């Protein structure tokens, strides 16, 4: 009897807790969003805020104040050199640069794949030799010292290959970051 009463009480509590959120939403979400958008439009910003949409692309953004009226003669020459260096490249030049980056990245990925295969072969060879050695009790008794020497050599080879592979992967990450900084599109960096 108590069991039925507890189940009934739990059901009433469950139905009540589900009904509260339904009543709490008197105003539809779309109306609320429109209201917030209208309030935002009414607010006037106190200072100019820059984001990617309104950031000047052809001029520098000064956060300190206006630039001096007359730059030094040497400064004007340096500014002119920088402008010449950053002259817009043609699409063919840009594509050639992208292709060079893509080739560098591809070469590095191929080198990583090769090193990964070599590491896998060494590890498999080590496991086979270890299984063979430990599977034969007579071999373990006769050649324990020779196995210890071979074991140390294999482990050192594996550690060296792993370190070289990790270095190659880090170099690939560095190349991808440099390519990103150079403006290479993400599709060509992957």
N, C-alpha and C positions, 0 to 999 in steps of 0.2 A: 504494500500500500504506500509506504513511504517512497518507494522507488518511483511509482507513477506520479506522485506529487512533485518529486524533484525534477523529473523529466518535463512535466507540465510547466513548472516554474522556469526551468531553463529555456523552454520554448517561448514563453512570454517575454523573458528578458531579451532573447535573441531577436524576436520580432520588433520589440521596442527599440533596440539599439540600431536596427536597420532602418527604422522609420525616421529616426532623428536626422540623419544626413539628408534624407529626401526632403524634409521640411525646411532644412537650413538653407537650401538653395532656392530662394524665392525669385531671384533675378537670374535670367539666363546668362551664360558665360559670354555670349556675343554682345549683349547689351552692356555688360560690365567692361568689356574690352573697348567698345566704342566710347564709353564714358571716360575711361582712362586716357585714351588717345586725344579726346577733345580737351581734357584738362592739361595735357602736356602741350598741346598747341597754344593754349592760352598763356602758359608760362613763358616769360621772356628771359632768355639766358643773360646773365650779368656780364659774361666775358665770352670772347670767341673761343670755341673749342674746335680743335683740329682732329680729324680722323682721316682715314684713307680716301674718303670720298671728296673732301674739300681741301686736301693738302696740296699746296702748289707744287707742280712738277717741273716748271721751268725756272723757278727762282728759289733762293734759299729762304728758310723760315728763321726769322730772327727772334730769339726769345729774350734777348737782352735789351735790344732797342735798335734804332736806326744805325746803319753802317756809317762810317766816317765819310765825309764828302770827297776828299782827295786821297786815294791810296798812294803809297810810295811808288816810285818808278819801278823798282825791282818787283814789288808786289803785283803791279799791273802786268809785267812780263810773265810772271809765274801763273797768274790767273789766265792769261791768254794761252799759255802752253797747256794748262789743264783742260781748257775748253777745246783745244785742238785734239788732245788725246782722247777726249770723251765724245768726239764727233760721232754721230750716229753711223753705224756700220750698215753696209748693204745687206740685204737678206742672204745673198750668197756667202758673204764673209761670215755672217752669223751662223749659217748652216754649216759652214766648214768648221768653225770653232766647236759647234755642238757635236759634229761627227768625230772630231779629235777627242773630245771628252768621252764620248760614247765608246770609242775604240780603247782608250785608256782603261775605262771601267770594265769593258769586256775582257781585256787582257788580264786584268787583276782577278776577275771572277774565274777565268779559266785556270789561272795559277792556283787559286784557292781550291778549285775542284781537283786539280792534279795532286796537290799536297794532301788533300783530304783522302783521296784514293790510296796514296802511298802510306799514310798513317793507318788506314784500315787494313792494308795488306800486312804491315808489320805487326799490328795487333793480332790479326788472325793467325799469322805464322807463330807468334809467341804462344798463343793459346793452344795451338796444335802441338807444339813441342812440349809445353808444360803438361798437357794431357797424356802425351806419350811417355814422358819421363815419370810422372806420378802413377801411371797405370801399370808400370812394370816395377815390382819390388826389387828385383835383382839389379835393374838399372840404377835405381836409387841408391843401393848399397855400393855398387862399383864406381859410379861416377858422380858422387855428391859434390865433390870439389869442382869438377868441370861444369856441372850444372849451375852451381852458384855463380861461377864466372860468366857463363852464357846468360844467366838470368839477369845479372847486373847490366850486361851489355844491352840486352833487349830493352830493359826498363829505361836505360839512358837514351837509347835510340827513340823510343816512344816519347819520352819527355822532350827531347830535342825537336822531333817532328811536330809535337803538339805546340811547342813554343813558337816554331816557325809559322805554323798555321794560324795561331792567334795573332802574331805580328802581321801576317798578310791580311787577315780580316780587319785589323785596326787600320792598316794602310788603305783598304777599300773604303772603310768608313770615312777616313780623312779625305780621300779622293771625292767621295760623294758630297761631302760638306763643301769642299772647294768648288765643285761643279755647281752646287746650289748657290754659292756666293757669286759665281761667275754668271749666273742667270740661266743656266741650262734647265730646260723644262723637266718636270718630274718624270715624264714618260721616258725620256732619254737617260735619266740617271739610274733607273731601276734595272 
